[in-house]
Amino acid sequence: MTRNKGLAAWLTLCLTPGLGAATIRRLLSTFGLPENILLADKSELARIAGLEAARALYSGAVSDAVERALVWASQTLNHVITLADSGYPKLLLEIPDPPPLLYARGDPELLNRKTLAVVGSRNATAQGIRNAESFAKAFSEGGMTIVSGLALGIDAAAHRGGLAGGGSTIAVLGTGIDVIYPQSNASLFAEIAARGLLLSEYPVGTPAVGHNFPRRNRLISGLARGCLVVEAALGSGSLITARLSTEQGRDVFAIPGSIHSPLSKGCHALIKQGAKLVDSAEDVMAELGSWRYASTLPAQVLASGNLLLHMGFDPVDIDALCARAGLPAEAVTAELLRLELDGLVSTLPGGRYQRLT
């Protein structure tokens, strides 16, 4: 990990109001390491970061926040991992917006082991909770580390399953690393800190704020080689994670359920859009056994942003869309999933799709 002087510089950047991750990356690209940024000409800093942020870099409030973070980092099991550290998770380096700095408590070695995200509904059924825990336990016994978000329901069950095997688990928080949310997961929070890993991009002390949770989902998907959705209603946050997994070039798996259950509809929508239907942990492990990163899918998905223009307003099938857009089937399928989850496209009988807006 970074030594204290270097770490203080990283923390100064990341704890300065108005300096987002994209701006920090531009500063790093221009000046090099954070120590160089803090020594740079203030007018040059203001040109890149804006005048207010450049001034805030040297404020007493930021210095106090840095000191609190350094005190936290000095405690047993606590770690601050920066983009410059060899322990920074390699898979996160491949996503469009990796956080410059991560707060971790527990075993950071888990960040670069074989990983799988397991996500689903907070209001899960008893069967869904049993499925999540038993699947996660089987994955963990097979040497995989389970990544999830420490929410109630499926997430908590996935973490318990991960802890039950040798692969352990990573909980990606939507709060500061020292904030337990929800409080009903306090004992699980402590067990993961002792036997797995808690992880957050948010500063120490950050409370539970609604908009932080969807944003952290990109880290759940980004840390994992694939994503299994156990139960999810349409509009569920789990479908955001599944969509991000697709955009990041990861495999998406879904467990089917009753056609009458609202908590099966999200999984069924994913399966219709190309997610792999699975009914055993072995199905997932067989797929991931030959998994290799460096998929070209994210670039193809970005290139398919004009797909709505090619759809028109009449029903159309995938083959026609591929021909019109000049894109491969996997890119079109991924983009259709994103558009459907965003409420812009609907699925019709016969494998056809229709634009809604």
Secondary structure, DSSP 8 states (H G I E B T S, - for coil): ---HHHHHHHHHHHTSTT--HHHHHHHHHHH-SHHHHHHS-HHHHHHHH-HHHHHHTT-HHHHHHHHHHHHHHTSTTEEEEETTSTTS-GGGGGSSS--SEEEEEE-GGGGGS-EEEEE--SS--HHHHHHHHHHHHHHHHTT-EEEE---TTHHHHHHHHHHHSSS-EEEE-SS-TT--SSGGGHHHHHHHHHHSEEEESS-TT----TTHHHHHHHHHHHH-SEEEE-S--TT-HHHHHHHHHHHTT-EEEE----TT-HHHHHHHHHHHTT-EE-SSHHHHHHHHTT--S--SHHHHHHHGGGHHHHHTTS-EEHHHHHHHHT--HHHHHHHHHHHHHTTSEEEETTTEEEE--
